[in-house]
């Protein structure tokens, strides 16, 4: 149960947890192939669409890899588990950059954001909430990304926007990884609302504070030490 609203976890997220538990318990060992999608859908009594979404999240986390002709295979220990980019670009590096860029641009955005942009942010929050409640995790990711991109654009600094856009693939993955945190799925909704309220007040200091608070929380939901993030 989610502690914030008492809602059940979305179906794809529940399947992510169950497969992770099967891997952790040794029921499915590193290097072994998962049952076929058809068999997994029957096993968990879910739709193929929900299963594919769960497998996509597991692949993002590095728990499994999708091999052409073999299907889903459990990653071996020491592989790039936990983050699609492996050790080449650690997820800590991506969140550190996001804290710097998005924290600063939130402060700039507070000085010049328009009413139309505030409404756009509120729509993103509403869309994200709907996708969370219906268990459409990729929809959650896209609504979350839209929220953050709108704020970077509202800052009115093209250099920051170009820098942010150049990191789009890694930023997108950093929005997916927190979705596997048990009992914390709905936390970003309240965090986003705090950011919007500060922006609407044109409170630059508050916008920076709440954006950093949110990104540190997202890093924590991604398995990064939040105390470390606060030192960045």
NORLINHU-V603962 format. One record per residue. PSI is psi as a letter, one per 30 degrees, with the letter a starting at -180 (999 if undefined). OMEGA is omega in whole degrees, 0 to 359 (* if undefined). D_FIRST is the distance of its C-alpha to the first C-alpha in whole Angstrom. Layout:
# NORLINHU-V603962
PSI OMEGA D_FIRST
PSI OMEGA D_FIRST
This chain:
# NORLINHU-V603962
k 177 0
k 185 4
f 184 6
e 184 9
g 177 8
g 182 5
l 174 6
l 176 5
k 177 6
k 184 10
e 180 12
e 180 15
e 178 12
e 180 11
e 175 15
e 181 15
e 183 13
e 179 15
e 176 18
e 179 18
e 177 17
e 179 20
e 182 22
e 182 22
f 182 23
g 178 26
e 171 25
k 188 26
l 176 29
k 181 30
f 180 32
l 179 31
k 174 30
l 173 27
l 180 28
l 179 29
e 179 27
e 181 28
e 179 27
e 180 23
e 178 23
e 181 24
e 183 22
f 180 19
h 180 20
l 178 19
l 177 21
e 180 24
e 178 23
e 179 19
e 180 20
e 179 23
e 178 20
e 179 18
e 178 22
e 178 23
e 180 20
e 178 21
e 177 25
e 180 24
f 182 22
g 178 25
e 178 24
l 169 26
l 180 29
j 180 30
k 177 34
k 178 36
f 180 37
f 183 35
b 184 31
k 181 28
k 179 29
k 181 27
k 178 29
l 179 31
k 180 30
f 174 32
a 186 32
g 182 30
k 177 27
f 185 24
k 188 26
f 184 28
g 176 31
b 182 31
f 181 34
e 175 36
j 182 34
k 179 31
f 176 28
e 180 29
e 182 32
e 179 30
e 177 28
e 178 31
e 180 33
e 178 30
e 181 30
e 185 34
e 185 34
e 175 31
e 182 31
e 182 35
f 175 35
e 177 32
e 177 35
e 182 38
e 181 36
f 183 35
f 189 39
g 184 40
k 182 37
l 176 37
e 179 36
e 179 35
e 176 33
e 179 31
e 178 30
e 178 30
e 179 27
e 177 25
e 179 26
e 178 24
e 180 21
e 179 21
e 179 21
e 179 18
e 180 16
e 180 17
e 177 17
e 183 13
f 180 12
f 176 15
g 179 14
i 190 17
e 180 17
e 174 21
e 176 21
e 182 18
e 183 21
e 178 24
e 178 23
e 179 22
e 179 25
e 179 27
e 184 26
e 180 27
e 178 30
e 180 31
e 178 31
e 179 33
e 182 36
f 179 36
f 177 37
g 179 41
j 186 41
e 180 42
e 177 43
e 181 39
e 179 38
e 178 40
e 181 39
e 180 35
e 181 36
f 180 38
g 192 34
e 182 32
e 180 31
e 178 30
e 179 28
e 179 27
e 180 25
f 173 24
f 181 22
e 189 20
e 182 20
f 185 17
f 180 15
g 181 14
j 180 13
k 173 9
g 181 7
g 185 10
e 187 10
f 181 11
e 182 13
f 181 16
e 179 16
e 179 17
e 177 20
e 180 21
e 178 22
e 179 24
e 182 26
e 180 27
e 178 28
e 178 30
e 182 32
e 176 32
f 187 34
h 180 36
j 185 35
e 181 35
e 179 35
e 180 31
e 177 30
e 182 31
e 185 29
e 175 26
e 178 26
e 178 27
e 181 24
e 183 22
e 175 24
e 176 23
e 179 19
e 177 20
e 178 22
e 178 19
f 178 17
g 178 19
g 179 20
k 179 23
j 183 24
e 177 23
e 177 26
e 181 29
e 182 28
f 179 29
f 182 32
999 * 33
